[in-house]
Amino acid sequence: MTKFTKDHEYVTVDGTVGITPYAQEQLGDIVFVELPKVGQKLKQGDEAAVVESVKAASEIYAPVSGTVTAVNDALSGDPGLINSSPEVDGWIFKLALDDASELDGLMDADAYAKLTA
């Protein structure tokens, strides 16, 4: 199950976080990603990472509270993975969730599709 934020981040129940296909289309070609630090504690809504494209820089916010357990180091060498595979190879970081009930406040796929229609 994947949940979505109004800021176009996604989070899976295992804590994988990235930006949606819609978000990467809006940004254009991703040229740089600033990753969070493993072990960093994030509260829901905290700035966690920055994605820079040819058009703009965009902050990535923590969709839920938790501790960063992994970052996608492949993005350092190939930030375009976010463009080519935002939900598989282009994930940004993983969180150990502090409170899984925070997921309930996020959008499901149908609600997110309506937001971006």
N, CA, C and O atoms as a printed pandas DataFrame, in Angstrom:
     atom_number atom_name residue_name chain_id  residue_number  x_coord  y_coord  z_coord
0              1         N          MET        A               1    0.841   -1.191    0.000
1              2        CA          MET        A               1    0.000    0.000    0.000
2              3         C          MET        A               1    0.883    1.250    0.000
3              4         O          MET        A               1    1.858    1.343    0.745
4              5         N          THR        A               2    0.524    2.184   -0.834
5              6        CA          THR        A               2    1.245    3.444   -0.939
6              7         C          THR        A               2    0.287    4.583   -0.617
7              8         O          THR        A               2   -0.872    4.575   -1.029
8              9         N          LYS        A               3    0.795    5.565    0.131
9             10        CA          LYS        A               3    0.018    6.759    0.467
10            11         C          LYS        A               3    0.723    7.976   -0.121
11            12         O          LYS        A               3    1.919    7.932   -0.412
12            13         N          PHE        A               4   -0.025    9.061   -0.294
13            14        CA          PHE        A               4    0.481   10.248   -0.982
14            15         C          PHE        A               4    0.189   11.519   -0.184
15            16         O          PHE        A               4   -0.781   11.588    0.571
16            17         N          THR        A               5    1.059   12.535   -0.370
17            18        CA          THR        A               5    0.857   13.831    0.276
18            19         C          THR        A               5    0.442   14.855   -0.773
19            20         O          THR        A               5    0.620   14.634   -1.971
20            21         N          LYS        A               6   -0.116   15.982   -0.313
21            22        CA          LYS        A               6   -0.485   17.061   -1.231
22            23         C          LYS        A               6    0.756   17.678   -1.868
23            24         O          LYS        A               6    0.656   18.361   -2.887
24            25         N          ASP        A               7    1.947   17.438   -1.261
25            26        CA          ASP        A               7    3.204   17.940   -1.813
26            27         C          ASP        A               7    3.843   16.960   -2.799
27            28         O          ASP        A               7    4.976   17.164   -3.236
28            29         N          HIS        A               8    3.112   15.895   -3.148
29            30        CA          HIS        A               8    3.523   14.940   -4.185
30            31         C          HIS        A               8    4.647   14.000   -3.753
31            32         O          HIS        A               8    5.416   13.520   -4.586
32            33         N          GLU        A               9    4.740   13.738   -2.438
33            34        CA          GLU        A               9    5.600   12.653   -1.985
34            35         C          GLU        A               9    4.743   11.396   -1.853
35            36         O          GLU        A               9    3.531   11.465   -1.651
36            37         N          TYR        A              10    5.406   10.252   -1.972
37            38        CA          TYR        A              10    4.724    8.999   -1.654
38            39         C          TYR        A              10    5.477    8.324   -0.516
39            40         O          TYR        A              10    6.669    8.558   -0.321
40            41         N          VAL        A              11    4.768    7.483    0.231
41            42        CA          VAL        A              11    5.382    6.653    1.264
42            43         C          VAL        A              11    4.677    5.298    1.235
43            44         O          VAL        A              11    3.451    5.219    1.164
44            45         N          THR        A              12    5.474    4.242    1.292
45            46        CA          THR        A              12    4.908    2.902    1.335
46            47         C          THR        A              12    4.817    2.468    2.798
47            48         O          THR        A              12    5.412    3.096    3.674
48            49         N          VAL        A              13    4.077    1.403    3.054
49            50        CA          VAL        A              13    3.939    0.944    4.440
50            51         C          VAL        A              13    5.275    0.507    5.034
51            52         O          VAL        A              13    5.427    0.486    6.256
52            53         N          ASP        A              14    6.254    0.154    4.183
53            54        CA          ASP        A              14    7.574   -0.197    4.724
54            55         C          ASP        A              14    8.464    1.033    4.919
55            56         O          ASP        A              14    9.624    0.901    5.311
56            57         N          GLY        A              15    7.920    2.244    4.645
57            58        CA          GLY        A              15    8.659    3.473    4.922
58            59         C          GLY        A              15    9.490    4.020    3.775
59            60         O          GLY        A              15   10.272    4.949    3.977
60            61         N          THR        A              16    9.343    3.467    2.573
61            62        CA          THR        A              16   10.071    3.994    1.413
62            63         C          THR        A              16    9.413    5.299    0.957
63            64         O          THR        A              16    8.197    5.365    0.772
64            65         N          VAL        A              17   10.241    6.337    0.779
65            66        CA          VAL        A              17    9.738    7.667    0.427
66            67         C          VAL        A              17   10.372    8.129   -0.884
67            68         O          VAL        A              17   11.553    7.897   -1.140
68            69         N          GLY        A              18    9.558    8.785   -1.700
69            70        CA          GLY        A              18   10.051    9.373   -2.942
70            71         C          GLY        A              18    9.050   10.387   -3.434
71            72         O          GLY        A              18    8.105   10.740   -2.728
72            73         N          ILE        A              19    9.264   10.861   -4.663
73            74        CA          ILE        A              19    8.288   11.768   -5.267
74            75         C          ILE        A              19    7.519   11.006   -6.341
75            76         O          ILE        A              19    8.012   10.037   -6.918
76            77         N          THR        A              20    6.311   11.465   -6.589
77            78        CA          THR        A              20    5.416   10.760   -7.503
78            79         C          THR        A              20    5.804   10.980   -8.963
79            80         O          THR        A              20    6.528   11.923   -9.283
80            81         N          PRO        A              21    5.323   10.107   -9.845
81            82        CA          PRO        A              21    5.549   10.339  -11.271
82            83         C          PRO        A              21    5.059   11.728  -11.699
83            84         O          PRO        A              21    5.708   12.389  -12.509
84            85         N          TYR        A              22    3.928   12.168  -11.162
85            86        CA          TYR        A              22    3.418   13.505  -11.481
86            87         C          TYR        A              22    4.437   14.580  -11.094
87            88         O          TYR        A              22    4.697   15.497  -11.873
88            89         N          ALA        A              23    5.009   14.470   -9.903
89            90        CA          ALA        A              23    5.965   15.476   -9.428
90            91         C          ALA        A              23    7.202   15.525  -10.313
91            92         O          ALA        A              23    7.668   16.610  -10.661
92            93         N          GLN        A              24    7.740   14.365  -10.684
93            94        CA          GLN        A              24    8.955   14.391  -11.514
94            95         C          GLN        A              24    8.645   14.959  -12.893
95            96         O          GLN        A              24    9.503   15.601  -13.499
96            97         N          GLU        A              25    7.415   14.733  -13.408
97            98        CA          GLU        A              25    7.052   15.331  -14.699
98            99         C          GLU        A              25    7.015   16.850  -14.599
99           100         O          GLU        A              25    7.463   17.547  -15.509
100          101         N          GLN        A              26    6.478   17.365  -13.489
101          102        CA          GLN        A              26    6.391   18.811  -13.295
102          103         C          GLN        A              26    7.781   19.436  -13.156
103          104         O          GLN        A              26    8.022   20.539  -13.647
104          105         N          LEU        A              27    8.692   18.726  -12.486
105          106        CA          LEU        A              27   10.040   19.256  -12.260
106          107         C          LEU        A              27   10.901   19.223  -13.519
107          108         O          LEU        A              27   11.740   20.101  -13.717
108          109         N          GLY        A              28   10.704   18.233  -14.360
109          110        CA          GLY        A              28   11.580   18.070  -15.517
110          111         C          GLY        A              28   12.811   17.261  -15.122
111          112         O          GLY        A              28   12.792   16.538  -14.126
112          113         N          ASP        A              29   13.877   17.384  -15.903
113          114        CA          ASP        A              29   15.062   16.553  -15.693
114          115         C          ASP        A              29   15.716   16.853  -14.343
115          116         O          ASP        A              29   16.132   17.980  -14.076
116          117         N          ILE        A              30   15.799   15.824  -13.502
117          118        CA          ILE        A              30   16.431   15.945  -12.183
118          119         C          ILE        A              30   17.948   15.893  -12.375
119          120         O          ILE        A              30   18.474   14.978  -13.010
120          121         N          VAL        A              31   18.644   16.893  -11.814
121          122        CA          VAL        A              31   20.095   16.968  -11.999
122          123         C          VAL        A              31   20.880   16.793  -10.702
123          124         O          VAL        A              31   22.090   16.568  -10.745
124          125         N          PHE        A              32   20.216   16.891   -9.548
125          126        CA          PHE        A              32   20.914   16.764   -8.266
126          127         C          PHE        A              32   19.911   16.413   -7.180
127          128         O          PHE        A              32   18.778   16.894   -7.183
128          129         N          VAL        A              33   20.345   15.561   -6.243
129          130        CA          VAL        A              33   19.514   15.219   -5.090
130          131         C          VAL        A              33   20.361   15.359   -3.832
131          132         O          VAL        A              33   21.446   14.787   -3.736
132          133         N          GLU        A              34   19.857   16.124   -2.871
133          134        CA          GLU        A              34   20.491   16.221   -1.554
134          135         C          GLU        A              34   19.731   15.269   -0.636
135          136         O          GLU        A              34   18.557   15.483   -0.332
136          137         N          LEU        A              35   20.417   14.217   -0.202
137          138        CA          LEU        A              35   19.784   13.167    0.596
138          139         C          LEU        A              35   19.861   13.480    2.090
139          140         O          LEU        A              35   20.776   14.174    2.532
140          141         N          PRO        A              36   18.909   12.971    2.864
141          142        CA          PRO        A              36   19.026   13.114    4.321
142          143         C          PRO        A              36   20.132   12.196    4.846
143          144         O          PRO        A              36   20.683   11.389    4.097
144          145         N          LYS        A              37   20.447   12.320    6.108
145          146        CA          LYS        A              37   21.467   11.468    6.734
146          147         C          LYS        A              37   20.804   10.253    7.369
147          148         O          LYS        A              37   19.748   10.372    7.990
148          149         N          VAL        A              38   21.417    9.092    7.218
149          150        CA          VAL        A              38   20.928    7.904    7.905
150          151         C          VAL        A              38   21.007    8.172    9.413
151          152         O          VAL        A              38   22.012    8.678    9.912
152          153         N          GLY        A              39   19.946    7.828   10.116
153          154        CA          GLY        A              39   19.884    8.085   11.556
154          155         C          GLY        A              39   19.181    9.387   11.904
155          156         O          GLY        A              39   18.862    9.628   13.068
156          157         N          GLN        A              40   18.936   10.235   10.900
157          158        CA          GLN        A              40   18.262   11.517   11.135
158          159         C          GLN        A              40   16.817   11.266   11.558
159          160         O          GLN        A              40   16.111   10.463   10.949
160          161         N          LYS        A              41   16.386   11.965   12.614
161          162        CA          LYS        A              41   14.999   11.895   13.082
162          163         C          LYS        A              41   14.204   12.975   12.367
163          164         O          LYS        A              41   14.619   14.133   12.313
164          165         N          LEU        A              42   13.070   12.594   11.823
165          166        CA          LEU        A              42   12.216   13.541   11.103
166          167         C          LEU        A              42   10.810   13.499   11.684
167          168         O          LEU        A              42   10.282   12.435   12.006
168          169         N          LYS        A              43   10.227   14.664   11.809
169          170        CA          LYS        A              43    8.815   14.767   12.176
170          171         C          LYS        A              43    8.024   14.932   10.884
171          172         O          LYS        A              43    8.550   15.440    9.894
172          173         N          GLN        A              44    6.781   14.512   10.889
173          174        CA          GLN        A              44    5.930   14.668    9.721
174          175         C          GLN        A              44    5.952   16.130    9.287
175          176         O          GLN        A              44    5.702   17.025   10.093
176          177         N          GLY        A              45    6.255   16.372    8.001
177          178        CA          GLY        A              45    6.297   17.728    7.469
178          179         C          GLY        A              45    7.669   18.369    7.479
179          180         O          GLY        A              45    7.851   19.424    6.872
180          181         N          ASP        A              46    8.655   17.757    8.160
181          182        CA          ASP        A              46   10.015   18.298    8.156
182          183         C          ASP        A              46   10.622   18.198    6.758
183          184         O          ASP        A              46   10.341   17.260    6.013
184          185         N          GLU        A              47   11.466   19.188    6.412
185          186        CA          GLU        A              47   12.227   19.073    5.167
186          187         C          GLU        A              47   13.232   17.939    5.330
187          188         O          GLU        A              47   14.008   17.914    6.285
188          189         N          ALA        A              48   13.208   16.998    4.385
189          190        CA          ALA        A              48   14.055   15.817    4.504
190          191         C          ALA        A              48   15.135   15.767    3.429
191          192         O          ALA        A              48   16.232   15.265    3.670
192          193         N          ALA        A              49   14.825   16.287    2.243
193          194        CA          ALA        A              49   15.754   16.195    1.118
194          195         C          ALA        A              49   15.440   17.341    0.161
195          196         O          ALA        A              49   14.430   18.030    0.301
196          197         N          VAL        A              50   16.329   17.529   -0.816
197          198        CA          VAL        A              50   16.108   18.528   -1.854
198          199         C          VAL        A              50   16.377   17.869   -3.203
199          200         O          VAL        A              50   17.372   17.167   -3.381
200          201         N          VAL        A              51   15.480   18.108   -4.138
201          202        CA          VAL        A              51   15.639   17.614   -5.499
202          203         C          VAL        A              51   15.771   18.841   -6.399
203          204         O          VAL        A              51   14.916   19.727   -6.379
204          205         N          GLU        A              52   16.837   18.887   -7.183
205          206        CA          GLU        A              52   17.037   20.006   -8.104
206          207         C          GLU        A              52   16.865   19.506   -9.533
207          208         O          GLU        A              52   17.393   18.464   -9.922
208          209         N          SER        A              53   16.106   20.288  -10.302
209          210        CA          SER        A              53   15.912   19.961  -11.715
210          211         C          SER        A              53   16.423   21.123  -12.551
211          212         O          SER        A              53   16.895   22.131  -12.025
212          213         N          VAL        A              54   16.320   20.961  -13.856
213          214        CA          VAL        A              54   16.721   22.048  -14.739
214          215         C          VAL        A              54   15.812   23.264  -14.550
215          216         O          VAL        A              54   16.192   24.383  -14.895
216          217         N          LYS        A              55   14.604   23.044  -13.999
217          218        CA          LYS        A              55   13.638   24.130  -13.815
218          219         C          LYS        A              55   13.706   24.775  -12.433
219          220         O          LYS        A              55   13.609   25.996  -12.314
220          221         N          ALA        A              56   13.875   23.950  -11.371
221          222        CA          ALA        A              56   13.733   24.480  -10.010
222          223         C          ALA        A              56   14.303   23.513   -8.991
223          224         O          ALA        A              56   14.571   22.349   -9.286
224          225         N          ALA        A              57   14.480   24.030   -7.782
225          226        CA          ALA        A              57   14.811   23.162   -6.646
226          227         C          ALA        A              57   13.529   22.959   -5.858
227          228         O          ALA        A              57   12.727   23.882   -5.715
228          229         N          SER        A              58   13.339   21.763   -5.353
229          230        CA          SER        A              58   12.112   21.444   -4.640
230          231         C          SER        A              58   12.444   20.673   -3.367
231          232         O          SER        A              58   13.176   19.684   -3.401
232          233         N          GLU        A              59   11.898   21.134   -2.246
233          234        CA          GLU        A              59   12.107   20.437   -0.985
234          235         C          GLU        A              59   11.234   19.186   -0.962
235          236         O          GLU        A              59   10.114   19.178   -1.474
236          237         N          ILE        A              60   11.770   18.145   -0.364
237          238        CA          ILE        A              60   11.022   16.910   -0.147
238          239         C          ILE        A              60   10.771   16.831    1.353
239          240         O          ILE        A              60   11.707   16.890    2.150
240          241         N          TYR        A              61    9.513   16.697    1.730
241          242        CA          TYR        A              61    9.130   16.694    3.140
242          243         C          TYR        A              61    8.845   15.276    3.613
243          244         O          TYR        A              61    8.415   14.425    2.834
244          245         N          ALA        A              62    9.087   15.033    4.887
245          246        CA          ALA        A              62    8.792   13.725    5.470
246          247         C          ALA        A              62    7.276   13.548    5.509
247          248         O          ALA        A              62    6.585   14.328    6.165
248          249         N          PRO        A              63    6.746   12.536    4.818
249          250        CA          PRO        A              63    5.301   12.334    4.826
250          251         C          PRO        A              63    4.779   11.825    6.167
251          252         O          PRO        A              63    3.605   12.000    6.494
252          253         N          VAL        A              64    5.657   11.198    6.932
253          254        CA          VAL        A              64    5.340   10.697    8.270
254          255         C          VAL        A              64    6.577   10.878    9.148
255          256         O          VAL        A              64    7.674   11.112    8.641
256          257         N          SER        A              65    6.399   10.770   10.447
257          258        CA          SER        A              65    7.521   10.887   11.381
258          259         C          SER        A              65    8.285    9.575   11.442
259          260         O          SER        A              65    7.705    8.495   11.325
260          261         N          GLY        A              66    9.607    9.685   11.629
261          262        CA          GLY        A              66   10.404    8.471   11.750
262          263         C          GLY        A              66   11.891    8.768   11.697
263          264         O          GLY        A              66   12.317    9.922   11.677
264          265         N          THR        A              67   12.660    7.708   11.677
265          266        CA          THR        A              67   14.113    7.793   11.607
266          267         C          THR        A              67   14.561    7.264   10.247
267          268         O          THR        A              67   14.122    6.202    9.806
268          269         N          VAL        A              68   15.442    8.020    9.591
269          270        CA          VAL        A              68   15.964    7.595    8.289
270          271         C          VAL        A              68   16.828    6.348    8.489
271          272         O          VAL        A              68   17.806    6.373    9.236
272          273         N          THR        A              69   16.455    5.261    7.812
273          274        CA          THR        A              69   17.198    4.003    7.931
274          275         C          THR        A              69   18.068    3.723    6.717
275          276         O          THR        A              69   19.004    2.927    6.789
276          277         N          ALA        A              70   17.758    4.384    5.584
277          278        CA          ALA        A              70   18.539    4.166    4.360
278          279         C          ALA        A              70   18.298    5.341    3.419
279          280         O          ALA        A              70   17.247    5.980    3.446
280          281         N          VAL        A              71   19.298    5.605    2.592
281          282        CA          VAL        A              71   19.151    6.590    1.522
282          283         C          VAL        A              71   19.551    5.911    0.212
283          284         O          VAL        A              71   20.328    4.956    0.209
284          285         N          ASN        A              72   19.021    6.407   -0.879
285          286        CA          ASN        A              72   19.307    5.824   -2.185
286          287         C          ASN        A              72   20.574    6.465   -2.747
287          288         O          ASN        A              72   20.516    7.454   -3.477
288          289         N          ASP        A              73   21.720    5.882   -2.394
289          290        CA          ASP        A              73   23.006    6.422   -2.828
290          291         C          ASP        A              73   23.153    6.439   -4.340
291          292         O          ASP        A              73   23.948    7.215   -4.871
292          293         N          ALA        A              74   22.406    5.600   -5.044
293          294        CA          ALA        A              74   22.490    5.573   -6.508
294          295         C          ALA        A              74   22.113    6.929   -7.101
295          296         O          ALA        A              74   22.557    7.270   -8.197
296          297         N          LEU        A              75   21.295    7.704   -6.380
297          298        CA          LEU        A              75   20.867    9.011   -6.895
298          299         C          LEU        A              75   22.007   10.011   -6.957
299          300         O          LEU        A              75   21.953   10.956   -7.745
300          301         N          SER        A              76   23.039    9.822   -6.142
301          302        CA          SER        A              76   24.182   10.738   -6.173
302          303         C          SER        A              76   24.866   10.699   -7.533
303          304         O          SER        A              76   25.294   11.730   -8.054
304          305         N          GLY        A              77   24.966    9.507   -8.098
305          306        CA          GLY        A              77   25.605    9.367   -9.402
306          307         C          GLY        A              77   24.638    9.461  -10.564
307          308         O          GLY        A              77   25.033    9.785  -11.684
308          309         N          ASP        A              78   23.363    9.175  -10.298
309          310        CA          ASP        A              78   22.370    9.139  -11.370
310          311         C          ASP        A              78   21.025    9.684  -10.867
311          312         O          ASP        A              78   20.076    8.922  -10.685
312          313         N          PRO        A              79   20.947   11.020  -10.641
313          314        CA          PRO        A              79   19.696   11.591  -10.133
314          315         C          PRO        A              79   18.516   11.394  -11.090
315          316         O          PRO        A              79   17.361   11.475  -10.673
316          317         N          GLY        A              80   18.800   11.138  -12.357
317          318        CA          GLY        A              80   17.755   10.908  -13.351
318          319         C          GLY        A              80   16.931    9.656  -13.096
319          320         O          GLY        A              80   15.900    9.457  -13.738
320          321         N          LEU        A              81   17.375    8.798  -12.159
321          322        CA          LEU        A              81   16.569    7.632  -11.790
322          323         C          LEU        A              81   15.191    8.071  -11.300
323          324         O          LEU        A              81   14.208    7.347  -11.461
324          325         N          ILE        A              82   15.124    9.260  -10.702
325          326        CA          ILE        A              82   13.830    9.769  -10.240
326          327         C          ILE        A              82   12.915   10.009  -11.436
327          328         O          ILE        A              82   11.708    9.790  -11.339
328          329         N          ASN        A              83   13.474   10.460  -12.570
329          330        CA          ASN        A              83   12.667   10.669  -13.770
330          331         C          ASN        A              83   12.269    9.341  -14.418
331          332         O          ASN        A              83   11.120    9.159  -14.820
332          333         N          SER        A              84   13.217    8.429  -14.514
333          334        CA          SER        A              84   12.951    7.203  -15.263
334          335         C          SER        A              84   12.171    6.174  -14.460
335          336         O          SER        A              84   11.470    5.343  -15.038
336          337         N          SER        A              85   12.281    6.215  -13.135
337          338        CA          SER        A              85   11.646    5.177  -12.310
338          339         C          SER        A              85   11.358    5.716  -10.910
339          340         O          SER        A              85   11.928    5.223   -9.937
340          341         N          PRO        A              86   10.470    6.732  -10.788
341          342        CA          PRO        A              86   10.288    7.404   -9.500
342          343         C          PRO        A              86    9.822    6.496   -8.362
343          344         O          PRO        A              86   10.126    6.753   -7.197
344          345         N          GLU        A              87    9.080    5.431   -8.698
345          346        CA          GLU        A              87    8.524    4.598   -7.639
346          347         C          GLU        A              87    9.268    3.280   -7.434
347          348         O          GLU        A              87    8.915    2.502   -6.548
348          349         N          VAL        A              88   10.298    3.024   -8.247
349          350        CA          VAL        A              88   11.056    1.777   -8.081
350          351         C          VAL        A              88   12.525    2.099   -7.801
351          352         O          VAL        A              88   12.973    1.996   -6.659
352          353         N          ASP        A              89   13.275    2.488   -8.835
353          354        CA          ASP        A              89   14.704    2.762   -8.668
354          355         C          ASP        A              89   14.981    4.160   -8.130
355          356         O          ASP        A              89   16.066    4.422   -7.612
356          357         N          GLY        A              90   14.005    5.058   -8.249
357          358        CA          GLY        A              90   14.219    6.457   -7.886
358          359         C          GLY        A              90   13.702    6.854   -6.509
359          360         O          GLY        A              90   13.492    8.037   -6.240
360          361         N          TRP        A              91   13.495    5.869   -5.636
361          362        CA          TRP        A              91   13.117    6.221   -4.259
362          363         C          TRP        A              91   14.226    7.066   -3.639
363          364         O          TRP        A              91   15.375    6.985   -4.074
364          365         N          ILE        A              92   13.900    7.875   -2.630
365          366        CA          ILE        A              92   14.881    8.813   -2.086
366          367         C          ILE        A              92   15.445    8.352   -0.744
367          368         O          ILE        A              92   16.660    8.337   -0.549
368          369         N          PHE        A              93   14.552    7.974    0.184
369          370        CA          PHE        A              93   15.023    7.478    1.481
370          371         C          PHE        A              93   13.990    6.553    2.091
371          372         O          PHE        A              93   12.853    6.473    1.628
372          373         N          LYS        A              94   14.405    5.853    3.141
373          374        CA          LYS        A              94   13.509    4.959    3.871
374          375         C          LYS        A              94   13.462    5.391    5.324
375          376         O          LYS        A              94   14.461    5.829    5.895
376          377         N          LEU        A              95   12.285    5.260    5.907
377          378        CA          LEU        A              95   12.053    5.637    7.301
378          379         C          LEU        A              95   11.588    4.441    8.109
379          380         O          LEU        A              95   10.845    3.593    7.615
380          381         N          ALA        A              96   12.032    4.379    9.360
381          382        CA          ALA        A              96   11.387    3.524   10.351
382          383         C          ALA        A              96   10.307    4.402   10.957
383          384         O          ALA        A              96   10.615    5.374   11.647
384          385         N          LEU        A              97    9.051    4.076   10.709
385          386        CA          LEU        A              97    7.943    4.917   11.126
386          387         C          LEU        A              97    7.813    4.950   12.649
387          388         O          LEU        A              97    7.893    3.921   13.319
388          389         N          ASP        A              98    7.610    6.166   13.177
389          390        CA          ASP        A              98    7.352    6.319   14.610
390          391         C          ASP        A              98    5.916    5.947   14.945
391          392         O          ASP        A              98    5.643    5.370   15.997
392          393         N          ASP        A              99    4.997    6.284   14.036
393          394        CA          ASP        A              99    3.577    6.115   14.316
394          395         C          ASP        A              99    2.860    5.801   13.005
395          396         O          ASP        A              99    2.538    6.704   12.233
396          397         N          ALA        A             100    2.615    4.523   12.763
397          398        CA          ALA        A             100    1.995    4.104   11.506
398          399         C          ALA        A             100    0.616    4.727   11.308
399          400         O          ALA        A             100    0.137    4.805   10.177
400          401         N          SER        A             101   -0.026    5.168   12.375
401          402        CA          SER        A             101   -1.361    5.770   12.220
402          403         C          SER        A             101   -1.293    7.086   11.445
403          404         O          SER        A             101   -2.314    7.549   10.937
404          405         N          GLU        A             102   -0.097    7.705   11.345
405          406        CA          GLU        A             102    0.035    8.923   10.527
406          407         C          GLU        A             102   -0.291    8.639    9.061
407          408         O          GLU        A             102   -0.710    9.538    8.331
408          409         N          LEU        A             103   -0.102    7.399    8.633
409          410        CA          LEU        A             103   -0.427    7.026    7.253
410          411         C          LEU        A             103   -1.911    7.243    6.964
411          412         O          LEU        A             103   -2.292    7.539    5.832
412          413         N          ASP        A             104   -2.743    7.095    7.993
413          414        CA          ASP        A             104   -4.192    7.225    7.809
414          415         C          ASP        A             104   -4.588    8.633    7.373
415          416         O          ASP        A             104   -5.633    8.814    6.749
416          417         N          GLY        A             105   -3.766    9.627    7.693
417          418        CA          GLY        A             105   -4.079   10.999    7.329
418          419         C          GLY        A             105   -3.648   11.373    5.924
419          420         O          GLY        A             105   -3.907   12.491    5.476
420          421         N          LEU        A             106   -2.997   10.464    5.223
421          422        CA          LEU        A             106   -2.513   10.731    3.864
422          423         C          LEU        A             106   -3.516   10.215    2.834
423          424         O          LEU        A             106   -4.427    9.456    3.165
424          425         N          MET        A             107   -3.338   10.632    1.588
425          426        CA          MET        A             107   -4.250   10.234    0.512
426          427         C          MET        A             107   -3.932    8.840   -0.014
427          428         O          MET        A             107   -2.776    8.419   -0.061
428          429         N          ASP        A             108   -4.996    8.132   -0.411
429          430        CA          ASP        A             108   -4.787    6.887   -1.139
430          431         C          ASP        A             108   -4.633    7.226   -2.626
431          432         O          ASP        A             108   -4.711    8.392   -3.014
432          433         N          ALA        A             109   -4.417    6.210   -3.444
433          434        CA          ALA        A             109   -4.138    6.436   -4.861
434          435         C          ALA        A             109   -5.303    7.152   -5.557
435          436         O          ALA        A             109   -5.076    8.014   -6.406
436          437         N          ASP        A             110   -6.548    6.800   -5.204
437          438        CA          ASP        A             110   -7.708    7.428   -5.846
438          439         C          ASP        A             110   -7.780    8.905   -5.515
439          440         O          ASP        A             110   -8.011    9.729   -6.400
440          441         N          ALA        A             111   -7.584    9.250   -4.245
441          442        CA          ALA        A             111   -7.641   10.652   -3.831
442          443         C          ALA        A             111   -6.495   11.451   -4.478
443          444         O          ALA        A             111   -6.684   12.599   -4.881
444          445         N          TYR        A             112   -5.315   10.836   -4.573
445          446        CA          TYR        A             112   -4.186   11.518   -5.199
446          447         C          TYR        A             112   -4.446   11.735   -6.694
447          448         O          TYR        A             112   -4.117   12.789   -7.239
448          449         N          ALA        A             113   -5.028   10.748   -7.342
449          450        CA          ALA        A             113   -5.356   10.890   -8.777
450          451         C          ALA        A             113   -6.320   12.051   -9.000
451          452         O          ALA        A             113   -6.196   12.782   -9.982
452          453         N          LYS        A             114   -7.279   12.223   -8.091
453          454        CA          LYS        A             114   -8.205   13.353   -8.191
454          455         C          LYS        A             114   -7.472   14.672   -8.007
455          456         O          LYS        A             114   -7.770   15.645   -8.699
456          457         N          LEU        A             115   -6.509   14.718   -7.078
457          458        CA          LEU        A             115   -5.734   15.939   -6.824
458          459         C          LEU        A             115   -4.966   16.375   -8.069
459          460         O          LEU        A             115   -4.869   17.567   -8.362
460          461         N          THR        A             116   -4.427   15.410   -8.791
461          462        CA          THR        A             116   -3.550   15.730   -9.922
462          463         C          THR        A             116   -4.285   15.744  -11.261
463          464         O          THR        A             116   -3.671   15.996  -12.298
464          465         N          ALA        A             117   -5.587   15.478  -11.251
465          466        CA          ALA        A             117   -6.360   15.431  -12.513
466          467         C          ALA        A             117   -6.490   16.819  -13.124
467          468         O          ALA        A             117   -7.104   16.974  -14.180
